[in-house]
Amino acid sequence: MATRTENTTNRAHLAAGKKPTASKKSPAGKNVRAGKKPPAGKNVRARVTHEFPPVYDRESQVLLLGSIPSPKSREVGFYYGHPQNRFWKVLAAVLGEAVPETIPQKKAMLKRHHIALWDVLESCTIVGASDTSIEDAVPNKIAALVAKSKVTRIFCTGATAHKLYQKYCAADVGIDAVKLPSTSPANCAISLERLVDAYRDILA
């Protein structure tokens, strides 16, 4: 519907022999506002900080390291929280246990088998859950955890975690990490059976 100002302007144009003007509208019929920007997408770079502590005790012998918690893991407040991530299924199969459902069950399974769990990074900038987009990395104090436990073997759950550990932590810790395949849903090309076979190395 034309406004009173538009009607007055159009009458003036008709008197002068000009065509009346019309307001610009979008295909949906809404007025277009000059300079209006579309809403930002979800995949924007943001600084992420690790929000929950490592799982370990004095008897821990093996340390498993990811890169940094994904958005879903931060949402649920624990490691490998995405429902399609196969980490807990793989680990349970390797250890001969039922797949744990709750955070207390997951912690208990790790400690029964003297496995510590943490991430390489304390913070970084990242786009969504894409490990390959990680920049501005700040590592966790892995050496301090190792000193408080019996950890002698370290495994990284993916290529990016391994690269970050070797770059920022290996020299300080004094232990080279073994690279395991990622259990992320993004790594769906590797079957569950192949993942279980690879993760059996933590028992050696």
N, CA and C atoms as an extended XYZ file, in Angstrom:
612
Properties=species:S:1:pos:R:3:atomname:S:1:resname:S:1:resid:I:1 pbc="F F F"
N         0.847       -1.193        0.000 N   MET     1
C         0.000        0.000        0.000 CA  MET     1
C         0.875        1.232        0.000 C   MET     1
N         0.563        2.246       -0.874 N   ALA     2
C         1.355        3.468       -0.961 CA  ALA     2
C         1.113        4.331        0.252 C   ALA     2
N         2.146        5.038        0.685 N   THR     3
C         2.032        5.943        1.820 CA  THR     3
C         1.461        7.266        1.370 C   THR     3
N         1.071        8.104        2.365 N   ARG     4
C         0.537        9.421        2.039 CA  ARG     4
C         1.567       10.259        1.291 C   ARG     4
N         2.827       10.145        1.692 N   THR     5
C         3.898       10.906        1.027 CA  THR     5
C         4.048       10.473       -0.424 C   THR     5
N         3.976        9.119       -0.659 N   GLU     6
C         4.096        8.610       -2.013 CA  GLU     6
C         2.943        9.088       -2.888 C   GLU     6
N         1.696        9.124       -2.327 N   ASN     7
C         0.537        9.586       -3.089 CA  ASN     7
C         0.687       11.048       -3.493 C   ASN     7
N         1.163       11.875       -2.544 N   THR     8
C         1.358       13.296       -2.828 CA  THR     8
C         2.390       13.494       -3.921 C   THR     8
N         3.497       12.712       -3.832 N   THR     9
C         4.565       12.812       -4.829 CA  THR     9
C         4.072       12.393       -6.214 C   THR     9
N         3.282       11.313       -6.247 N   ASN    10
C         2.774       10.821       -7.526 CA  ASN    10
C         1.828       11.818       -8.181 C   ASN    10
N         0.961       12.514       -7.388 N   ARG    11
C         0.055       13.518       -7.945 CA  ARG    11
C         0.838       14.670       -8.563 C   ARG    11
N         1.943       15.029       -7.864 N   ALA    12
C         2.788       16.109       -8.378 CA  ALA    12
C         3.445       15.703       -9.693 C   ALA    12
N         3.884       14.434       -9.768 N   HIS    13
C         4.497       13.939      -10.996 CA  HIS    13
C         3.516       13.905      -12.151 C   HIS    13
N         2.250       13.514      -11.871 N   LEU    14
C         1.229       13.459      -12.920 CA  LEU    14
C         0.942       14.851      -13.462 C   LEU    14
N         0.894       15.843      -12.551 N   ALA    15
C         0.642       17.220      -12.972 CA  ALA    15
C         1.769       17.734      -13.858 C   ALA    15
N         2.983       17.235      -13.645 N   ALA    16
C         4.139       17.673      -14.432 CA  ALA    16
C         4.360       16.787      -15.661 C   ALA    16
N         3.488       15.797      -15.832 N   GLY    17
C         3.622       14.910      -16.986 CA  GLY    17
C         4.598       13.793      -16.805 C   GLY    17
N         4.977       13.479      -15.542 N   LYS    18
C         5.932       12.406      -15.260 CA  LYS    18
C         5.198       11.170      -14.758 C   LYS    18
N         5.879       10.002      -14.891 N   LYS    19
C         5.298        8.757      -14.403 CA  LYS    19
C         5.396        8.697      -12.879 C   LYS    19
N         4.374        8.135      -12.232 N   PRO    20
C         4.437        8.001      -10.764 CA  PRO    20
C         5.529        7.018      -10.363 C   PRO    20
N         6.056        7.246       -9.174 N   THR    21
C         7.106        6.369       -8.658 CA  THR    21
C         6.485        5.231       -7.873 C   THR    21
N         7.255        4.148       -7.705 N   ALA    22
C         6.792        3.002       -6.904 CA  ALA    22
C         7.918        2.575       -5.997 C   ALA    22
N         7.545        2.137       -4.796 N   SER    23
C         8.582        1.681       -3.863 CA  SER    23
C         9.138        0.357       -4.337 C   SER    23
N        10.457        0.148       -4.128 N   LYS    24
C        11.115       -1.094       -4.523 CA  LYS    24
C        10.762       -2.189       -3.538 C   LYS    24
N        10.404       -3.361       -4.082 N   LYS    25
C        10.031       -4.469       -3.225 CA  LYS    25
C        10.797       -5.714       -3.625 C   LYS    25
N        11.003       -6.585       -2.664 N   SER    26
C        11.643       -7.867       -2.911 CA  SER    26
C        10.632       -8.804       -3.526 C   SER    26
N        11.068       -9.990       -4.026 N   PRO    27
C        10.125      -10.957       -4.584 CA  PRO    27
C         9.049      -11.372       -3.596 C   PRO    27
N         9.343      -11.327       -2.300 N   ALA    28
C         8.367      -11.715       -1.287 CA  ALA    28
C         7.409      -10.582       -0.980 C   ALA    28
N         7.600       -9.408       -1.600 N   GLY    29
C         6.690       -8.299       -1.376 CA  GLY    29
C         7.105       -7.378       -0.267 C   GLY    29
N         8.312       -7.558        0.247 N   LYS    30
C         8.785       -6.724        1.350 CA  LYS    30
C         9.671       -5.615        0.807 C   LYS    30
N         9.614       -4.469        1.446 N   ASN    31
C        10.455       -3.354        1.025 CA  ASN    31
C        11.925       -3.716        1.165 C   ASN    31
N        12.723       -3.378        0.181 N   VAL    32
C        14.161       -3.655        0.202 CA  VAL    32
C        14.879       -2.492        0.862 C   VAL    32
N        15.678       -2.780        1.832 N   ARG    33
C        16.448       -1.740        2.518 CA  ARG    33
C        17.865       -1.751        1.995 C   ARG    33
N        18.302       -0.624        1.532 N   ALA    34
C        19.650       -0.515        0.967 CA  ALA    34
C        20.692       -0.833        2.030 C   ALA    34
N        21.688       -1.618        1.625 N   GLY    35
C        22.806       -1.897        2.527 CA  GLY    35
C        22.548       -2.996        3.527 C   GLY    35
N        21.365       -3.617        3.505 N   LYS    36
C        21.080       -4.680        4.460 CA  LYS    36
C        21.869       -5.929        4.111 C   LYS    36
N        22.570       -6.508        5.076 N   LYS    37
C        23.426       -7.658        4.837 CA  LYS    37
C        22.697       -8.935        5.227 C   LYS    37
N        22.962      -10.042        4.527 N   PRO    38
C        22.349      -11.320        4.897 CA  PRO    38
C        22.908      -11.796        6.225 C   PRO    38
N        22.138      -12.616        6.979 N   PRO    39
C        22.626      -13.103        8.265 CA  PRO    39
C        23.873      -13.945        8.109 C   PRO    39
N        24.777      -13.828        9.066 N   ALA    40
C        26.038      -14.581        9.017 CA  ALA    40
C        25.758      -16.069        9.145 C   ALA    40
N        26.558      -16.900        8.467 N   GLY    41
C        26.400      -18.340        8.553 CA  GLY    41
C        26.994      -18.884        9.850 C   GLY    41
N        26.743      -20.180       10.098 N   LYS    42
C        27.226      -20.807       11.321 CA  LYS    42
C        28.727      -21.045       11.272 C   LYS    42
N        29.250      -21.311       10.088 N   ASN    43
C        30.659      -21.667        9.970 CA  ASN    43
C        31.539      -20.427        9.881 C   ASN    43
N        31.665      -19.751       11.001 N   VAL    44
C        32.537      -18.587       11.084 CA  VAL    44
C        33.663      -18.903       12.060 C   VAL    44
N        34.804      -18.253       11.867 N   ARG    45
C        35.942      -18.497       12.757 CA  ARG    45
C        35.676      -17.900       14.131 C   ARG    45
N        35.944      -18.694       15.160 N   ALA    46
C        35.718      -18.236       16.532 CA  ALA    46
C        36.799      -18.804       17.433 C   ALA    46
N        37.081      -18.097       18.528 N   ARG    47
C        38.033      -18.618       19.514 CA  ARG    47
C        37.311      -19.567       20.444 C   ARG    47
N        37.897      -20.740       20.611 N   VAL    48
C        37.321      -21.789       21.451 CA  VAL    48
C        38.292      -22.097       22.579 C   VAL    48
N        37.761      -22.229       23.790 N   THR    49
C        38.575      -22.580       24.961 CA  THR    49
C        38.081      -23.898       25.545 C   THR    49
N        39.017      -24.759       25.931 N   HIS    50
C        38.663      -26.057       26.527 CA  HIS    50
C        37.897      -25.815       27.821 C   HIS    50
N        36.750      -26.496       27.967 N   GLU    51
C        35.843      -26.166       29.065 CA  GLU    51
C        35.698      -27.247       30.132 C   GLU    51
N        36.371      -28.401       29.964 N   PHE    52
C        36.255      -29.438       30.996 CA  PHE    52
C        37.614      -30.105       31.207 C   PHE    52
N        37.828      -30.679       32.383 N   PRO    53
C        39.161      -31.171       32.746 CA  PRO    53
C        39.492      -32.515       32.104 C   PRO    53
N        40.776      -32.890       32.149 N   PRO    54
C        41.162      -34.224       31.661 CA  PRO    54
C        40.642      -35.311       32.586 C   PRO    54
N        40.542      -36.509       32.052 N   VAL    55
C        40.194      -37.684       32.862 CA  VAL    55
C        41.478      -38.476       33.077 C   VAL    55
N        41.898      -38.608       34.320 N   TYR    56
C        43.106      -39.372       34.624 CA  TYR    56
C        43.211      -39.547       36.140 C   TYR    56
N        44.103      -40.430       36.556 N   ASP    57
C        44.475      -40.532       37.964 CA  ASP    57
C        45.931      -40.984       38.032 C   ASP    57
N        46.406      -41.266       39.221 N   ARG    58
C        47.821      -41.620       39.377 CA  ARG    58
C        48.174      -42.930       38.697 C   ARG    58
N        47.178      -43.778       38.456 N   GLU    59
C        47.427      -45.087       37.856 CA  GLU    59
C        47.302      -45.091       36.341 C   GLU    59
N        46.996      -43.974       35.740 N   SER    60
C        46.851      -43.910       34.280 CA  SER    60
C        48.177      -44.259       33.604 C   SER    60
N        48.100      -45.119       32.592 N   GLN    61
C        49.302      -45.572       31.888 CA  GLN    61
C        49.334      -45.172       30.413 C   GLN    61
N        48.157      -44.971       29.849 N   VAL    62
C        48.020      -44.608       28.437 CA  VAL    62
C        47.237      -43.299       28.361 C   VAL    62
N        47.680      -42.402       27.503 N   LEU    63
C        46.989      -41.117       27.317 CA  LEU    63
C        46.477      -41.022       25.886 C   LEU    63
N        45.176      -40.794       25.743 N   LEU    64
C        44.558      -40.565       24.447 CA  LEU    64
C        44.274      -39.073       24.303 C   LEU    64
N        44.690      -38.508       23.179 N   LEU    65
C        44.550      -37.068       22.972 CA  LEU    65
C        43.794      -36.759       21.679 C   LEU    65
N        42.777      -35.917       21.797 N   GLY    66
C        42.137      -35.342       20.626 CA  GLY    66
C        42.746      -33.974       20.374 C   GLY    66
N        42.136      -33.202       19.500 N   SER    67
C        42.648      -31.856       19.213 CA  SER    67
C        42.048      -30.841       20.182 C   SER    67
N        40.736      -30.601       20.067 N   ILE    68
C        39.999      -29.714       20.961 CA  ILE    68
C        38.536      -30.122       20.857 C   ILE    68
N        37.734      -29.966       21.909 N   PRO    69
C        36.337      -30.426       21.847 CA  PRO    69
C        35.542      -29.765       20.719 C   PRO    69
N        34.716      -30.573       20.073 N   SER    70
C        33.832      -30.085       19.020 CA  SER    70
C        32.685      -29.282       19.635 C   SER    70
N        31.920      -28.553       18.816 N   PRO    71
C        30.760      -27.836       19.362 CA  PRO    71
C        29.804      -28.744       20.139 C   PRO    71
N        29.555      -29.963       19.625 N   LYS    72
C        28.647      -30.879       20.323 CA  LYS    72
C        29.243      -31.350       21.639 C   LYS    72
N        30.551      -31.612       21.667 N   SER    73
C        31.198      -32.022       22.921 CA  SER    73
C        31.140      -30.908       23.955 C   SER    73
N        31.319      -29.665       23.518 N   ARG    74
C        31.203      -28.539       24.449 CA  ARG    74
C        29.772      -28.402       24.952 C   ARG    74
N        28.825      -28.725       24.092 N   GLU    75
C        27.419      -28.639       24.485 CA  GLU    75
C        27.076      -29.651       25.579 C   GLU    75
N        27.565      -30.895       25.427 N   VAL    76
C        27.245      -31.929       26.413 CA  VAL    76
C        28.229      -31.929       27.577 C   VAL    76
N        29.361      -31.235       27.432 N   GLY    77
C        30.308      -31.108       28.530 CA  GLY    77
C        31.238      -32.286       28.717 C   GLY    77
N        31.501      -33.033       27.616 N   PHE    78
C        32.431      -34.167       27.736 CA  PHE    78
C        32.954      -34.545       26.356 C   PHE    78
N        33.991      -35.380       26.381 N   TYR    79
C        34.715      -35.750       25.176 CA  TYR    79
C        33.887      -36.612       24.213 C   TYR    79
N        34.069      -36.355       22.930 N   TYR    80
C        33.447      -37.137       21.864 CA  TYR    80
C        31.933      -37.232       22.068 C   TYR    80
N        31.322      -36.063       22.169 N   GLY    81
C        29.900      -35.993       22.492 CA  GLY    81
C        28.965      -36.091       21.307 C   GLY    81
N        29.485      -36.010       20.093 N   HIS    82
C        28.601      -36.110       18.925 CA  HIS    82
C        28.044      -37.536       18.845 C   HIS    82
N        26.728      -37.687       18.690 N   PRO    83
C        26.141      -39.039       18.686 CA  PRO    83
C        26.650      -39.935       17.567 C   PRO    83
N        27.189      -39.340       16.491 N   GLN    84
C        27.710      -40.146       15.385 CA  GLN    84
C        29.219      -40.383       15.477 C   GLN    84
N        29.860      -39.813       16.492 N   ASN    85
C        31.282      -40.100       16.693 CA  ASN    85
C        31.403      -41.507       17.273 C   ASN    85
N        32.308      -42.298       16.722 N   ARG    86
C        32.396      -43.716       17.099 CA  ARG    86
C        33.422      -44.003       18.186 C   ARG    86
N        33.956      -42.957       18.808 N   PHE    87
C        35.026      -43.143       19.786 CA  PHE    87
C        34.629      -44.116       20.896 C   PHE    87
N        33.487      -43.906       21.514 N   TRP    88
C        33.106      -44.731       22.667 CA  TRP    88
C        32.755      -46.158       22.257 C   TRP    88
N        32.182      -46.334       21.066 N   LYS    89
C        31.921      -47.685       20.555 CA  LYS    89
C        33.239      -48.422       20.304 C   LYS    89
N        34.181      -47.719       19.701 N   VAL    90
C        35.478      -48.324       19.397 CA  VAL    90
C        36.212      -48.704       20.676 C   VAL    90
N        36.276      -47.760       21.609 N   LEU    91
C        37.013      -48.015       22.845 CA  LEU    91
C        36.384      -49.162       23.640 C   LEU    91
N        35.057      -49.192       23.700 N   ALA    92
C        34.378      -50.269       24.416 CA  ALA    92
C        34.683      -51.621       23.773 C   ALA    92
N        34.685      -51.661       22.443 N   ALA    93
C        34.994      -52.915       21.749 CA  ALA    93
C        36.420      -53.372       22.031 C   ALA    93
N        37.355      -52.439       22.027 N   VAL    94
C        38.762      -52.757       22.299 CA  VAL    94
C        38.941      -53.278       23.724 C   VAL    94
N        38.212      -52.679       24.651 N   LEU    95
C        38.369      -53.024       26.068 CA  LEU    95
C        37.462      -54.165       26.511 C   LEU    95
N        36.595      -54.643       25.617 N   GLY    96
C        35.690      -55.734       25.969 CA  GLY    96
C        34.601      -55.315       26.929 C   GLY    96
N        34.125      -54.098       26.793 N   GLU    97
C        33.105      -53.562       27.690 CA  GLU    97
C        31.844      -53.195       26.903 C   GLU    97
N        30.745      -53.022       27.637 N   ALA    98
C        29.527      -52.476       27.039 CA  ALA    98
C        29.764      -51.001       26.754 C   ALA    98
N        29.126      -50.501       25.713 N   VAL    99
C        29.310      -49.092       25.356 CA  VAL    99
C        28.724      -48.221       26.474 C   VAL    99
N        29.526      -47.366       27.090 N   PRO   100
C        29.030      -46.508       28.176 CA  PRO   100
C        28.091      -45.435       27.630 C   PRO   100
N        27.047      -45.115       28.392 N   GLU   101
C        26.060      -44.136       27.941 CA  GLU   101
C        26.199      -42.789       28.637 C   GLU   101
N        26.550      -42.816       29.915 N   THR   102
C        26.607      -41.575       30.694 CA  THR   102
C        28.058      -41.144       30.897 C   THR   102
N        28.247      -39.894       31.280 N   ILE   103
C        29.603      -39.394       31.557 CA  ILE   103
C        30.259      -40.167       32.698 C   ILE   103
N        29.564      -40.426       33.824 N   PRO   104
C        30.194      -41.225       34.888 CA  PRO   104
C        30.609      -42.620       34.414 C   PRO   104
N        29.795      -43.245       33.561 N   GLN   105
C        30.154      -44.565       33.038 CA  GLN   105
C        31.401      -44.496       32.162 C   GLN   105
N        31.504      -43.448       31.362 N   LYS   106
C        32.669      -43.273       30.488 CA  LYS   106
C        33.933      -43.059       31.312 C   LYS   106
N        33.839      -42.215       32.336 N   LYS   107
C        34.989      -41.977       33.210 CA  LYS   107
C        35.413      -43.260       33.918 C   LYS   107
N        34.431      -44.013       34.401 N   ALA   108
C        34.738      -45.247       35.135 CA  ALA   108
C        35.428      -46.259       34.229 C   ALA   108
N        34.976      -46.398       32.984 N   MET   109
C        35.603      -47.340       32.058 CA  MET   109
C        37.050      -46.955       31.790 C   MET   109
N        37.292      -45.666       31.572 N   LEU   110
C        38.658      -45.209       31.334 CA  LEU   110
C        39.567      -45.538       32.511 C   LEU   110
N        39.097      -45.248       33.698 N   LYS   111
C        39.947      -45.447       34.883 CA  LYS   111
C        40.155      -46.923       35.205 C   LYS   111
N        39.161      -47.753       34.911 N   ARG   112
C        39.340      -49.200       35.137 CA  ARG   112
C        40.483      -49.746       34.299 C   ARG   112
N        40.678      -49.148       33.143 N   HIS   113
C        41.711      -49.634       32.226 CA  HIS   113
C        42.941      -48.727       32.187 C   HIS   113
N        43.043      -47.856       33.159 N   HIS   114
C        44.213      -46.977       33.335 CA  HIS   114
C        44.487      -46.125       32.095 C   HIS   114
N        43.409      -45.605       31.524 N   ILE   115
C        43.497      -44.753       30.341 CA  ILE   115
C        43.149      -43.317       30.716 C   ILE   115
N        44.019      -42.406       30.349 N   ALA   116
C        43.755      -40.979       30.543 CA  ALA   116
C        43.236      -40.393       29.233 C   ALA   116
N        42.417      -39.349       29.335 N   LEU   117
C        41.806      -38.747       28.146 CA  LEU   117
C        41.852      -37.226       28.261 C   LEU   117
N        42.360      -36.589       27.218 N   TRP   118
C        42.444      -35.122       27.203 CA  TRP   118
C        42.531      -34.663       25.748 C   TRP   118
N        42.789      -33.387       25.554 N   ASP   119
C        42.992      -32.825       24.221 CA  ASP   119
C        44.307      -32.069       24.193 C   ASP   119
N        44.891      -31.958       23.011 N   VAL   120
C        46.181      -31.290       22.862 CA  VAL   120
C        46.076      -29.800       23.178 C   VAL   120
N        44.975      -29.173       22.769 N   LEU   121
C        44.878      -27.718       22.862 CA  LEU   121
C        44.023      -27.219       24.018 C   LEU   121
N        44.516      -26.148       24.617 N   GLU   122
C        43.748      -25.428       25.640 CA  GLU   122
C        42.812      -24.422       24.981 C   GLU   122
N        43.245      -23.858       23.844 N   SER   123
C        42.401      -22.930       23.093 CA  SER   123
C        42.936      -22.780       21.672 C   SER   123
N        42.095      -22.254       20.796 N   CYS   124
C        42.488      -21.984       19.417 CA  CYS   124
C        41.366      -21.221       18.746 C   CYS   124
N        41.583      -20.793       17.511 N   THR   125
C        40.483      -20.322       16.690 CA  THR   125
C        40.180      -21.428       15.690 C   THR   125
N        38.886      -21.604       15.385 N   ILE   126
C        38.464      -22.722       14.559 CA  ILE   126
C        37.160      -22.372       13.868 C   ILE   126
N        36.939      -22.973       12.721 N   VAL   127
C        35.669      -22.809       12.003 CA  VAL   127
C        34.826      -24.051       12.266 C   VAL   127
N        33.752      -23.887       13.034 N   GLY   128
C        32.884      -25.021       13.356 CA  GLY   128
C        33.635      -26.130       14.060 C   GLY   128
N        33.552      -27.342       13.495 N   ALA   129
C        34.257      -28.490       14.071 CA  ALA   129
C        35.395      -28.957       13.169 C   ALA   129
N        35.835      -28.099       12.257 N   SER   130
C        36.853      -28.477       11.279 CA  SER   130
C        38.256      -28.372       11.862 C   SER   130
N        38.854      -29.505       12.184 N   ASP   131
C        40.217      -29.525       12.728 CA  ASP   131
C        41.222      -28.880       11.783 C   ASP   131
N        40.989      -29.036       10.488 N   THR   132
C        41.946      -28.498        9.523 CA  THR   132
C        41.949      -26.975        9.485 C   THR   132
N        40.950      -26.341       10.121 N   SER   133
C        40.891      -24.879       10.132 CA  SER   133
C        41.536      -24.268       11.374 C   SER   133
N        42.085      -25.098       12.257 N   ILE   134
C        42.640      -24.617       13.530 CA  ILE   134
C        43.805      -23.654       13.303 C   ILE   134
N        43.752      -22.519       13.996 N   GLU   135
C        44.831      -21.536       13.998 CA  GLU   135
C        44.983      -20.981       15.421 C   GLU   135
N        46.048      -20.216       15.651 N   ASP   136
C        46.273      -19.535       16.937 CA  ASP   136
C        46.212      -20.520       18.104 C   ASP   136
N        46.880      -21.662       17.950 N   ALA   137
C        46.801      -22.737       18.940 CA  ALA   137
C        47.577      -22.432       20.214 C   ALA   137
N        46.955      -22.768       21.350 N   VAL   138
C        47.609      -22.700       22.663 CA  VAL   138
C        47.508      -24.091       23.274 C   VAL   138
N        48.629      -24.788       23.503 N   PRO   139
C        48.559      -26.176       23.972 CA  PRO   139
C        48.242      -26.301       25.455 C   PRO   139
N        47.655      -27.454       25.800 N   ASN   140
C        47.482      -27.800       27.208 CA  ASN   140
C        48.828      -28.207       27.810 C   ASN   140
N        48.868      -28.253       29.131 N   LYS   141
C        50.096      -28.636       29.836 CA  LYS   141
C        50.147      -30.161       29.972 C   LYS   141
N        50.412      -30.804       28.848 N   ILE   142
C        50.417      -32.265       28.807 CA  ILE   142
C        51.506      -32.843       29.715 C   ILE   142
N        52.661      -32.211       29.744 N   ALA   143
C        53.770      -32.713       30.559 CA  ALA   143
C        53.401      -32.778       32.029 C   ALA   143
N        52.607      -31.827       32.502 N   ALA   144
C        52.197      -31.811       33.908 CA  ALA   144
C        51.308      -33.003       34.226 C   ALA   144
N        50.405      -33.348       33.309 N   LEU   145
C        49.553      -34.530       33.522 CA  LEU   145
C        50.393      -35.800       33.548 C   LEU   145
N        51.308      -35.918       32.604 N   VAL   146
C        52.157      -37.111       32.537 CA  VAL   146
C        52.972      -37.271       33.818 C   VAL   146
N        53.444      -36.158       34.366 N   ALA   147
C        54.257      -36.195       35.589 CA  ALA   147
C        53.449      -36.652       36.800 C   ALA   147
N        52.131      -36.471       36.751 N   LYS   148
C        51.259      -36.849       37.877 CA  LYS   148
C        50.671      -38.242       37.711 C   LYS   148
N        51.126      -38.987       36.724 N   SER   149
C        50.568      -40.308       36.440 CA  SER   149
C        51.682      -41.277       36.059 C   SER   149
N        51.287      -42.454       35.590 N   LYS   150
C        52.248      -43.447       35.122 CA  LYS   150
C        52.215      -43.567       33.597 C   LYS   150
N        51.781      -42.529       32.935 N   VAL   151
C        51.660      -42.551       31.477 CA  VAL   151
C        53.029      -42.716       30.825 C   VAL   151
N        53.133      -43.718       29.972 N   THR   152
C        54.365      -43.940       29.204 CA  THR   152
C        54.091      -44.017       27.703 C   THR   152
N        52.806      -44.088       27.332 N   ARG   153
C        52.444      -44.166       25.921 CA  ARG   153
C        51.331      -43.165       25.624 C   ARG   153
N        51.460      -42.494       24.511 N   ILE   154
C        50.495      -41.468       24.125 CA  ILE   154
C        50.009      -41.736       22.701 C   ILE   154
N        48.703      -41.649       22.517 N   PHE   155
C        48.077      -41.860       21.213 CA  PHE   155
C        47.197      -40.659       20.886 C   PHE   155
N        47.235      -40.228       19.639 N   CYS   156
C        46.399      -39.109       19.193 CA  CYS   156
C        45.297      -39.634       18.283 C   CYS   156
N        44.081      -39.173       18.526 N   THR   157
C        42.924      -39.698       17.803 CA  THR   157
C        42.652      -38.890       16.530 C   THR   157
N        43.606      -38.898       15.634 N   GLY   158
C        43.443      -38.189       14.374 CA  GLY   158
C        44.726      -37.504       13.946 C   GLY   158
N        44.814      -37.202       12.664 N   ALA   159
C        46.027      -36.616       12.104 CA  ALA   159
C        46.303      -35.218       12.633 C   ALA   159
N        45.263      -34.407       12.798 N   THR   160
C        45.480      -33.037       13.272 CA  THR   160
C        45.954      -33.028       14.714 C   THR   160
N        45.339      -33.846       15.556 N   ALA   161
C        45.773      -33.937       16.956 CA  ALA   161
C        47.236      -34.362       17.033 C   ALA   161
N        47.610      -35.332       16.205 N   HIS   162
C        48.996      -35.815       16.201 CA  HIS   162
C        49.965      -34.719       15.756 C   HIS   162
N        49.603      -34.015       14.712 N   LYS   163
C        50.451      -32.930       14.208 CA  LYS   163
C        50.631      -31.838       15.262 C   LYS   163
N        49.539      -31.475       15.937 N   LEU   164
C        49.603      -30.439       16.967 CA  LEU   164
C        50.433      -30.898       18.163 C   LEU   164
N        50.253      -32.161       18.572 N   TYR   165
C        51.036      -32.685       19.703 CA  TYR   165
C        52.518      -32.685       19.386 C   TYR   165
N        52.872      -33.194       18.223 N   GLN   166
C        54.289      -33.264       17.862 CA  GLN   166
C        54.894      -31.865       17.749 C   GLN   166
N        54.101      -30.905       17.334 N   LYS   167
C        54.605      -29.545       17.156 CA  LYS   167
C        54.758      -28.811       18.485 C   LYS   167
N        53.770      -28.939       19.356 N   TYR   168
C        53.740      -28.104       20.562 CA  TYR   168
C        54.117      -28.825       21.862 C   TYR   168
N        54.017      -30.161       21.882 N   CYS   169
C        54.126      -30.847       23.177 CA  CYS   169
C        55.200      -31.922       23.268 C   CYS   169
N        55.511      -32.580       22.172 N   ALA   170
C        56.368      -33.766       22.231 CA  ALA   170
C        57.712      -33.502       22.896 C   ALA   170
N        58.353      -32.414       22.547 N   ALA   171
C        59.675      -32.120       23.101 CA  ALA   171
C        59.618      -31.909       24.608 C   ALA   171
N        58.566      -31.249       25.060 N   ASP   172
C        58.409      -30.960       26.485 CA  ASP   172
C        58.050      -32.223       27.265 C   ASP   172
N        57.196      -33.061       26.681 N   VAL   173
C        56.740      -34.279       27.362 CA  VAL   173
C        57.813      -35.362       27.320 C   VAL   173
N        58.534      -35.447       26.204 N   GLY   174
C        59.561      -36.470       26.067 CA  GLY   174
C        59.036      -37.804       25.569 C   GLY   174
N        57.812      -37.811       25.041 N   ILE   175
C        57.210      -39.032       24.501 CA  ILE   175
C        56.618      -38.705       23.133 C   ILE   175
N        57.023      -39.456       22.117 N   ASP   176
C        56.397      -39.285       20.809 CA  ASP   176
C        55.048      -39.988       20.806 C   ASP   176
N        54.073      -39.373       20.146 N   ALA   177
C        52.726      -39.938       20.095 CA  ALA   177
C        52.541      -40.825       18.874 C   ALA   177
N        51.667      -41.800       19.014 N   VAL   178
C        51.258      -42.664       17.902 CA  VAL   178
C        49.976      -42.094       17.311 C   VAL   178
N        49.918      -42.022       15.999 N   LYS   179
C        48.726      -41.480       15.333 CA  LYS   179
C        47.717      -42.579       15.055 C   LYS   179
N        46.500      -42.397       15.566 N   LEU   180
C        45.389      -43.305       15.302 CA  LEU   180
C        44.408      -42.627       14.348 C   LEU   180
N        43.604      -43.395       13.621 N   PRO   181
C        42.615      -42.778       12.739 CA  PRO   181
C        41.511      -42.097       13.540 C   PRO   181
N        40.962      -41.046       13.000 N   SER   182
C        39.890      -40.316       13.660 CA  SER   182
C        38.602      -41.134       13.686 C   SER   182
N        37.869      -41.031       14.792 N   THR   183
C        36.562      -41.691       14.916 CA  THR   183
C        35.426      -40.742       14.562 C   THR   183
N        35.766      -39.566       14.091 N   SER   184
C        34.777      -38.551       13.730 CA  SER   184
C        33.866      -39.036       12.607 C   SER   184
N        32.596      -38.584       12.600 N   PRO   185
C        31.715      -38.935       11.475 CA  PRO   185
C        32.233      -38.429       10.141 C   PRO   185
N        33.113      -37.434       10.166 N   ALA   186
C        33.721      -36.939        8.928 CA  ALA   186
C        34.666      -37.967        8.314 C   ALA   186
N        35.103      -38.945        9.112 N   ASN   187
C        36.024      -39.982        8.648 CA  ASN   187
C        35.272      -41.288        8.399 C   ASN   187
N        34.084      -41.171        7.806 N   CYS   188
C        33.209      -42.328        7.637 CA  CYS   188
C        33.749      -43.354        6.638 C   CYS   188
N        34.781      -43.001        5.890 N   ALA   189
C        35.359      -43.947        4.929 CA  ALA   189
C        36.003      -45.139        5.628 C   ALA   189
N        36.390      -44.964        6.888 N   ILE   190
C        36.997      -46.050        7.654 CA  ILE   190
C        35.904      -46.756        8.448 C   ILE   190
N        35.800      -48.056        8.270 N   SER   191
C        34.751      -48.828        8.932 CA  SER   191
C        35.003      -48.962       10.425 C   SER   191
N        33.954      -49.317       11.148 N   LEU   192
C        34.079      -49.534       12.586 CA  LEU   192
C        35.082      -50.648       12.875 C   LEU   192
N        35.056      -51.688       12.071 N   GLU   193
C        35.965      -52.819       12.281 CA  GLU   193
C        37.428      -52.383       12.135 C   GLU   193
N        37.711      -51.560       11.141 N   ARG   194
C        39.080      -51.075       10.946 CA  ARG   194
C        39.504      -50.154       12.087 C   ARG   194
N        38.593      -49.363       12.586 N   LEU   195
C        38.915      -48.496       13.720 CA  LEU   195
C        39.241      -49.325       14.958 C   LEU   195
N        38.427      -50.317       15.224 N   VAL   196
C        38.669      -51.177       16.389 CA  VAL   196
C        40.032      -51.851       16.272 C   VAL   196
N        40.352      -52.340       15.091 N   ASP   197
C        41.643      -53.001       14.884 CA  ASP   197
C        42.801      -52.035       15.131 C   ASP   197
N        42.661      -50.781       14.660 N   ALA   198
C        43.721      -49.791       14.858 CA  ALA   198
C        43.880      -49.418       16.323 C   ALA   198
N        42.770      -49.299       17.021 N   TYR   199
C        42.827      -48.858       18.416 CA  TYR   199
C        43.295      -49.956       19.373 C   TYR   199
N        43.380      -51.169       18.881 N   ARG   200
C        43.913      -52.238       19.741 CA  ARG   200
C        45.365      -51.978       20.106 C   ARG   200
N        46.029      -51.095       19.380 N   ASP   201
C        47.419      -50.767       19.697 CA  ASP   201
C        47.568      -50.189       21.088 C   ASP   201
N        46.514      -49.593       21.640 N   ILE   202
C        46.636      -49.002       22.977 CA  ILE   202
C        46.816      -50.066       24.046 C   ILE   202
N        46.505      -51.338       23.715 N   LEU   203
C        46.634      -52.429       24.680 CA  LEU   203
C        48.019      -53.043       24.683 C   LEU   203
N        48.833      -52.746       23.677 N   ALA   204
C        50.136      -53.413       23.535 CA  ALA   204
C        51.078      -53.038       24.672 C   ALA   204
